Amino acid sequence: MSESKPSVLFVCVHNAGRSQMGAAFLTHLGGDGVEVRSAGSAPAETVNPAVVEAMCEVGIDLSAQTPKLLTREAVQASDVVITMGCGDACPVFPGKRYLDWKLDDPAGQGVDAVRPIRDEIEQRVRGLLTDLGIEVRA
């Protein structure tokens, strides 16, 4: 881990759903204690509207977020890389901690299908914060 604060990168294919939710929860719950990034191996044009709606229900606004392209530099700059279905597209570097979170893809799903994915991501993020020794904000 970096000396100041850990850096976490969330990666999925389109950076329009799972990785956006993961980054948003980590930012919301971890505050200034962690540096957060998200990216996709083939980013979409916009964040999935059902994901935006589901996150809004828990008080997190993703409406201004835009999907970003995964770069080698983003991986190199991160202490922890959490993959969420990017497969072999995510570069692997020695010394990084990789976690593969197997989660349903919210692409093409309505908000009812997104809610359980959102809730699972929140629980995993809370566990990650505990593992990193970062206090969860209320």
C-alpha positions as CSV (number, residue, x, y, z in Angstrom):
1,M,0.0,0.0,0.0
2,S,1.1,3.6,-0.5
3,E,2.4,5.4,2.5
4,S,-0.3,8.1,2.6
5,K,-3.6,6.3,1.7
6,P,-4.5,3.2,-0.3
7,S,-5.6,3.5,-3.9
8,V,-8.3,1.3,-5.3
9,L,-9.3,0.8,-8.9
10,F,-12.6,-0.8,-9.9
11,V,-12.7,-2.4,-13.3
12,C,-15.6,-3.8,-15.4
13,V,-16.1,-4.0,-19.2
14,H,-18.3,-0.9,-19.8
15,N,-17.5,1.2,-16.6
16,A,-21.2,1.9,-16.7
17,G,-22.5,-0.2,-13.8
18,R,-20.7,-2.4,-11.3
19,S,-17.4,-0.5,-11.3
20,Q,-19.2,2.9,-11.0
21,M,-21.2,1.6,-8.1
22,G,-18.1,0.2,-6.4
23,A,-16.2,3.4,-6.8
24,A,-19.2,5.5,-5.6
25,F,-19.7,3.4,-2.5
26,L,-15.9,3.4,-1.7
27,T,-15.8,7.2,-2.1
28,H,-19.0,7.6,0.0
29,L,-18.1,5.2,2.8
30,G,-14.3,5.7,2.8
31,G,-14.1,9.5,2.4
32,D,-10.6,11.0,2.3
33,G,-9.1,7.7,3.7
34,V,-8.8,6.1,0.2
35,E,-8.1,7.2,-3.4
36,V,-10.7,5.8,-5.8
37,R,-10.7,5.1,-9.5
38,S,-12.9,3.2,-11.9
39,A,-12.5,2.3,-15.5
40,G,-13.7,-0.1,-18.2
41,S,-11.9,-2.2,-20.9
42,A,-14.6,-1.1,-23.4
43,P,-16.3,1.9,-21.8
44,A,-19.9,2.7,-22.7
45,E,-21.1,6.2,-23.7
46,T,-23.0,6.8,-20.4
47,V,-23.6,5.2,-17.0
48,N,-26.5,2.8,-17.0
49,P,-29.7,4.8,-16.2
50,A,-31.0,1.9,-13.9
51,V,-27.7,2.1,-12.0
52,V,-28.0,5.9,-11.6
53,E,-31.6,5.4,-10.3
54,A,-30.6,2.6,-7.9
55,M,-27.7,4.6,-6.5
56,C,-29.9,7.7,-6.1
57,E,-32.2,5.6,-3.9
58,V,-29.4,5.2,-1.4
59,G,-28.4,8.9,-1.6
60,I,-25.5,8.6,-4.1
61,D,-25.7,10.7,-7.3
62,L,-24.0,9.1,-10.3
63,S,-25.7,11.3,-12.9
64,A,-22.5,13.4,-13.6
65,Q,-20.2,10.4,-13.9
66,T,-18.9,9.2,-17.3
67,P,-17.3,5.9,-18.2
68,K,-13.5,5.9,-18.5
69,L,-11.1,3.8,-20.5
70,L,-8.9,1.4,-18.5
71,T,-5.2,2.3,-18.8
72,R,-2.0,0.6,-17.7
73,E,-1.2,3.8,-15.8
74,A,-4.4,3.5,-13.7
75,V,-3.6,-0.1,-12.8
76,Q,0.0,0.8,-12.0
77,A,-1.1,3.7,-9.7
78,S,-3.4,1.5,-7.7
79,D,-2.7,-0.6,-4.7
80,V,-5.8,-2.8,-5.0
81,V,-7.5,-3.7,-8.4
82,I,-11.0,-5.0,-8.2
83,T,-12.2,-6.7,-11.4
84,M,-15.9,-7.2,-12.0
85,G,-16.0,-9.1,-15.2
86,C,-13.3,-7.6,-17.3
87,G,-11.7,-11.0,-17.9
88,D,-8.3,-11.0,-19.6
89,A,-8.6,-7.3,-20.6
90,C,-7.2,-6.1,-17.2
91,P,-3.4,-5.9,-17.2
92,V,-1.6,-7.6,-14.3
93,F,1.4,-6.1,-12.5
94,P,3.5,-7.6,-9.8
95,G,2.9,-6.3,-6.3
96,K,-0.7,-5.3,-6.8
97,R,-3.5,-6.9,-4.9
98,Y,-6.2,-8.2,-7.2
99,L,-9.7,-9.1,-6.2
100,D,-12.2,-10.6,-8.6
101,W,-15.8,-9.9,-7.5
102,K,-18.1,-12.1,-9.4
103,L,-21.3,-10.1,-9.8
104,D,-24.3,-10.1,-12.2
105,D,-23.9,-7.5,-15.0
106,P,-26.6,-4.8,-14.7
107,A,-26.4,-4.0,-18.4
108,G,-29.8,-4.1,-20.0
109,Q,-31.5,-4.7,-16.6
110,G,-34.1,-2.6,-14.9
111,V,-33.7,-1.0,-11.5
112,D,-35.4,-4.0,-9.8
113,A,-32.6,-6.2,-11.0
114,V,-29.9,-3.7,-10.2
115,R,-30.8,-3.2,-6.5
116,P,-29.5,-6.6,-5.3
117,I,-26.3,-6.1,-7.3
118,R,-26.0,-2.6,-5.7
119,D,-26.5,-4.0,-2.2
120,E,-23.9,-6.8,-2.8
121,I,-21.4,-4.2,-3.9
122,E,-22.0,-2.1,-0.9
123,Q,-21.4,-5.0,1.5
124,R,-18.2,-6.0,-0.3
125,V,-17.0,-2.4,-0.2
126,R,-17.7,-2.3,3.5
127,G,-15.6,-5.4,3.9
128,L,-12.8,-4.0,1.8
129,L,-12.7,-0.9,4.0
130,T,-12.3,-3.1,7.0
131,D,-9.5,-5.0,5.3
132,L,-7.8,-1.8,4.5
133,G,-8.1,-0.5,8.1
134,I,-10.3,2.5,7.0
135,E,-13.1,3.6,9.2
136,V,-16.5,3.4,7.5
137,R,-18.3,6.7,7.4
138,A,-21.9,6.8,8.4
